[in-house]
């Protein structure tokens, strides 16, 4: 069982940056690949990025490649999403997820409660 708690969301201007964090409970964090997803009002949840168990491999959605960076610190049981050059279309509730390796939400077993990111134009 893994419990996930996101933080770091907020209001930022277009072109600004935010860093999201996702803290995981339990001693088995390093066994899980992790992902970030987001959901905007009226839209389906979409994949943002994922990272391997060791942190050695990452994969990004085309829409965020070159602007977002996902990382993890297994000693701190935490994953991060550094978001730069934010655009209004990046505004959404961001969720971290554990236990999956792909780009589909149903592949992940554990989810956080989400953190809101708002981007003003």
Backbone as CSV, one residue per row, in Angstrom:
resi,resn,N_x,N_y,N_z,CA_x,CA_y,CA_z,C_x,C_y,C_z
1,UNK,0.843,-1.186,0.000,0.000,0.000,0.000,0.883,1.243,0.000
2,UNK,0.551,2.187,-0.851,1.281,3.451,-0.938,0.284,4.595,-0.848
3,UNK,0.585,5.564,-0.009,-0.222,6.779,0.052,0.590,7.930,-0.512
4,UNK,-0.055,8.729,-1.345,0.628,9.798,-2.063,-0.008,11.149,-1.730
5,UNK,0.838,12.139,-1.487,0.354,13.484,-1.171,1.112,14.489,-2.026
6,UNK,0.385,15.170,-2.897,0.981,16.182,-3.759,0.985,17.541,-3.068
7,UNK,1.919,18.370,-3.477,1.985,19.752,-2.999,2.719,20.583,-4.039
8,UNK,2.664,21.896,-3.864,3.417,22.778,-4.733,2.612,23.491,-5.798
9,UNK,1.344,23.156,-5.899,0.518,23.841,-6.887,0.252,25.282,-6.479
10,UNK,-0.312,26.035,-7.407,-0.613,27.425,-7.104,-0.904,28.207,-8.363
11,UNK,-0.890,29.529,-8.217,-1.151,30.439,-9.325,0.166,30.999,-9.831
12,UNK,0.356,30.954,-11.132,1.579,31.458,-11.735,1.218,32.141,-13.048
13,UNK,2.017,33.109,-13.433,1.790,33.788,-14.701,2.328,32.954,-15.860
14,UNK,1.800,33.199,-17.029,2.314,32.560,-18.233,3.821,32.797,-18.335
15,UNK,4.537,31.718,-18.616,5.988,31.794,-18.702,6.700,31.499,-17.392
16,UNK,5.947,31.411,-16.317,6.528,31.157,-15.007,6.806,29.689,-14.758
17,UNK,7.245,29.412,-13.535,7.635,28.054,-13.161,6.997,27.650,-11.838
18,UNK,6.802,26.359,-11.700,6.367,25.755,-10.447,7.063,24.414,-10.312
19,UNK,7.262,23.996,-9.063,7.750,22.646,-8.833,6.748,21.910,-7.942
20,UNK,6.210,20.849,-8.482,5.298,20.003,-7.731,6.088,18.898,-7.034
21,UNK,5.612,18.537,-5.872,6.194,17.422,-5.129,5.112,16.400,-4.831
22,UNK,5.526,15.168,-4.715,4.605,14.089,-4.342,5.330,13.218,-3.332
23,UNK,4.873,13.269,-2.092,5.494,12.492,-1.023,4.738,11.187,-0.844
24,UNK,5.483,10.108,-0.760,4.887,8.778,-0.632,5.178,8.188,0.734
25,UNK,4.199,7.474,1.254,4.403,6.764,2.505,4.904,5.358,2.208
26,UNK,5.410,4.706,3.205,5.810,3.323,3.055,7.281,3.158,2.723
27,UNK,7.751,1.956,2.960,9.175,1.674,2.771,9.484,1.079,1.412
28,UNK,8.448,0.947,0.567,8.654,0.287,-0.714,8.607,1.255,-1.873
29,UNK,8.764,2.534,-1.609,8.640,3.561,-2.649,9.539,3.265,-3.843
30,UNK,10.747,2.858,-3.599,11.701,2.650,-4.693,11.321,1.485,-5.597
31,UNK,10.337,0.689,-5.191,9.881,-0.416,-6.024,8.895,0.035,-7.097
32,UNK,8.413,1.270,-6.986,7.354,1.723,-7.874,7.857,2.720,-8.908
33,UNK,7.528,2.449,-10.162,7.608,3.512,-11.142,6.496,4.506,-10.828
34,UNK,6.709,5.749,-11.202,5.779,6.810,-10.836,5.363,7.615,-12.062
35,UNK,4.214,8.222,-11.963,3.736,9.040,-13.066,3.061,10.313,-12.573
36,UNK,3.006,11.285,-13.443,2.203,12.502,-13.227,1.144,12.557,-14.320
37,UNK,-0.065,12.883,-13.904,-1.180,13.083,-14.812,-1.816,14.420,-14.470
38,UNK,-2.663,14.907,-15.363,-3.381,16.139,-15.074,-4.784,16.076,-15.680
39,UNK,-5.664,16.857,-15.079,-7.032,16.925,-15.586,-7.546,18.351,-15.464
40,UNK,-7.902,18.907,-16.605,-8.485,20.244,-16.659,-10.002,20.116,-16.631
41,UNK,-10.703,21.158,-16.215,-12.174,21.105,-16.164,-12.767,20.749,-17.520
42,UNK,-13.657,19.791,-17.525,-14.325,19.401,-18.749,-13.497,18.541,-19.682
43,UNK,-12.306,18.174,-19.251,-11.429,17.360,-20.097,-11.084,16.052,-19.403
44,UNK,-10.663,15.106,-20.194,-10.245,13.835,-19.635,-8.861,13.971,-19.002
45,UNK,-8.618,13.087,-18.064,-7.285,13.029,-17.464,-6.260,12.668,-18.529
46,UNK,-5.119,13.329,-18.485,-4.088,13.041,-19.481,-2.734,12.812,-18.826
47,UNK,-1.970,11.996,-19.482,-0.616,11.673,-19.045,0.286,12.885,-19.215
48,UNK,1.177,13.078,-18.245,2.155,14.158,-18.322,3.580,13.598,-18.423
49,UNK,3.936,12.734,-17.473,5.306,12.214,-17.438,5.350,10.974,-16.555
50,UNK,6.358,10.139,-16.767,6.612,9.059,-15.831,8.103,8.849,-15.658
51,UNK,8.424,8.083,-14.624,9.828,7.872,-14.277,10.003,6.453,-13.778
52,UNK,11.134,5.864,-14.112,11.415,4.497,-13.697,11.701,4.428,-12.195
53,UNK,11.808,3.224,-11.686,12.009,3.038,-10.247,13.313,3.669,-9.773
54,UNK,14.330,3.573,-10.581,15.621,4.138,-10.182,15.732,5.622,-10.490
55,UNK,14.859,6.089,-11.356,14.949,7.475,-11.812,15.795,7.640,-13.052
56,UNK,16.304,6.542,-13.569,17.194,6.628,-14.704,16.506,6.864,-16.037
57,UNK,15.218,6.589,-16.078,14.473,6.785,-17.334,13.237,7.618,-17.062
58,UNK,13.007,8.552,-17.946,11.803,9.372,-17.904,11.175,9.421,-19.286
59,UNK,9.892,9.712,-19.291,9.152,9.822,-20.559,8.121,10.918,-20.377
60,UNK,7.939,11.733,-21.420,7.063,12.888,-21.318,6.040,12.916,-22.451
61,UNK,4.916,13.512,-22.138,3.947,13.808,-23.186,4.550,14.861,-24.112
62,UNK,4.171,14.817,-25.370,4.700,15.776,-26.347,4.425,17.217,-25.919
63,UNK,3.295,17.420,-25.281,2.882,18.778,-24.931,3.766,19.423,-23.868
64,UNK,4.528,18.616,-23.127,5.359,19.176,-22.053,6.849,18.928,-22.268
65,UNK,7.186,18.163,-23.277,8.601,17.867,-23.535,9.395,19.148,-23.731
66,UNK,10.517,19.213,-23.035,11.367,20.395,-23.123,11.029,21.468,-22.121
67,UNK,9.873,21.348,-21.478,9.466,22.347,-20.481,9.362,21.749,-19.081
68,UNK,8.948,20.501,-18.981,8.767,19.828,-17.690,9.872,18.805,-17.484
69,UNK,10.254,18.640,-16.225,11.237,17.632,-15.861,10.760,16.883,-14.633
70,UNK,10.689,15.566,-14.765,10.308,14.725,-13.636,11.545,14.101,-13.029
71,UNK,11.581,14.061,-11.711,12.711,13.448,-11.017,12.203,12.788,-9.739
72,UNK,13.068,12.034,-9.098,12.693,11.391,-7.846,13.883,11.307,-6.916
73,UNK,13.572,11.282,-5.639,14.577,11.094,-4.607,14.090,9.933,-3.749
74,UNK,14.623,8.756,-3.984,14.144,7.577,-3.272,14.471,7.631,-1.781
75,UNK,15.500,8.354,-1.412,15.836,8.492,0.005,14.783,9.312,0.746
76,UNK,14.107,10.185,0.003,13.072,11.035,0.602,11.665,10.576,0.250
77,UNK,11.562,9.472,-0.480,10.246,8.970,-0.897,9.432,10.037,-1.618
78,UNK,10.071,10.757,-2.502,9.417,11.892,-3.144,9.733,11.934,-4.631
79,UNK,8.730,12.281,-5.407,8.933,12.589,-6.820,8.596,14.052,-7.040
80,UNK,9.179,14.597,-8.079,9.026,16.013,-8.368,8.627,16.194,-9.830
81,UNK,7.980,17.330,-10.078,7.709,17.737,-11.451,8.055,19.218,-11.538
82,UNK,9.187,19.496,-12.166,9.588,20.878,-12.395,8.933,21.348,-13.681
83,UNK,8.154,22.407,-13.573,7.393,22.905,-14.716,7.869,24.311,-15.041
84,UNK,8.432,24.466,-16.219,8.919,25.772,-16.670,8.129,26.228,-17.894
85,UNK,8.250,27.511,-18.198,7.578,28.083,-19.372,6.109,27.697,-19.410
86,UNK,5.438,27.871,-18.300,4.048,27.427,-18.190,3.139,28.224,-19.118
87,UNK,2.155,27.519,-19.644,1.177,28.090,-20.558,-0.214,27.977,-19.942
88,UNK,-1.148,28.796,-20.381,-2.518,28.669,-19.857,-3.088,27.266,-20.024
89,UNK,-2.716,26.577,-21.076,-3.240,25.226,-21.301,-2.644,24.190,-20.356
90,UNK,-1.652,24.582,-19.558,-1.111,23.672,-18.539,-1.947,23.690,-17.259
91,UNK,-2.877,24.624,-17.155,-3.699,24.717,-15.954,-4.557,23.464,-15.800
92,UNK,-4.507,22.872,-14.623,-5.225,21.621,-14.364,-4.973,21.211,-12.918
93,UNK,-5.667,20.181,-12.495,-5.303,19.492,-11.258,-4.280,18.427,-11.636
94,UNK,-3.169,18.446,-10.956,-2.087,17.508,-11.233,-2.080,16.412,-10.174
95,UNK,-1.990,15.179,-10.661,-2.009,14.010,-9.794,-0.736,13.204,-9.975
96,UNK,-0.189,12.723,-8.876,0.867,11.734,-9.023,0.269,10.351,-8.801
97,UNK,0.911,9.375,-9.401,0.406,8.016,-9.368,1.570,7.044,-9.267
98,UNK,1.302,5.913,-8.664,2.349,4.921,-8.452,1.913,3.563,-8.961
99,UNK,2.895,2.786,-9.361,2.631,1.387,-9.678,2.445,1.084,-11.139
100,UNK,2.522,2.076,-12.003,2.376,1.815,-13.420,3.617,2.239,-14.174
101,UNK,3.694,1.847,-15.426,4.869,2.193,-16.221,4.498,2.830,-17.548
102,UNK,3.229,2.951,-17.836,2.805,3.443,-19.136,2.209,4.823,-19.080
103,UNK,1.396,5.123,-20.074,0.807,6.446,-20.201,-0.688,6.449,-19.918
104,UNK,-1.232,5.299,-19.552,-2.661,5.209,-19.293,-2.923,5.153,-17.795
105,UNK,-3.882,5.902,-17.361,-4.152,5.989,-15.936,-4.499,4.662,-15.297
106,UNK,-5.192,3.816,-16.014,-5.628,2.555,-15.413,-4.460,1.623,-15.105
107,UNK,-3.303,1.943,-15.626,-2.124,1.120,-15.343,-1.558,1.393,-13.957
108,UNK,-1.992,2.461,-13.314,-1.434,2.862,-12.031,-2.386,2.470,-10.902
109,UNK,-1.809,1.977,-9.826,-2.610,1.441,-8.735,-2.928,2.462,-7.651
110,UNK,-2.066,3.432,-7.465,-2.225,4.361,-6.343,-2.198,5.798,-6.854
111,UNK,-3.045,6.639,-6.259,-3.185,8.020,-6.701,-3.200,8.967,-5.500
112,UNK,-2.661,10.160,-5.720,-2.785,11.213,-4.736,-4.084,11.968,-4.919
113,UNK,-4.276,12.982,-4.089,-5.528,13.736,-4.113,-5.485,14.879,-5.114
114,UNK,-4.314,15.198,-5.606,-4.178,16.233,-6.619,-3.807,17.583,-6.045
115,UNK,-3.170,18.394,-6.880,-2.828,19.770,-6.524,-3.149,20.662,-7.719
116,UNK,-3.761,21.792,-7.435,-4.253,22.669,-8.504,-3.140,23.570,-9.022
117,UNK,-3.023,23.625,-10.335,-2.112,24.560,-10.989,-2.955,25.499,-11.843
118,UNK,-2.802,26.781,-11.612,-3.517,27.797,-12.372,-2.500,28.706,-13.043
119,UNK,-2.692,28.946,-14.330,-1.758,29.770,-15.095,-2.533,30.956,-15.653
120,UNK,-2.143,32.130,-15.257,-2.820,33.336,-15.725,-2.164,33.843,-16.999
121,UNK,-2.984,34.336,-17.885,-2.461,34.823,-19.175,-2.195,36.322,-19.126
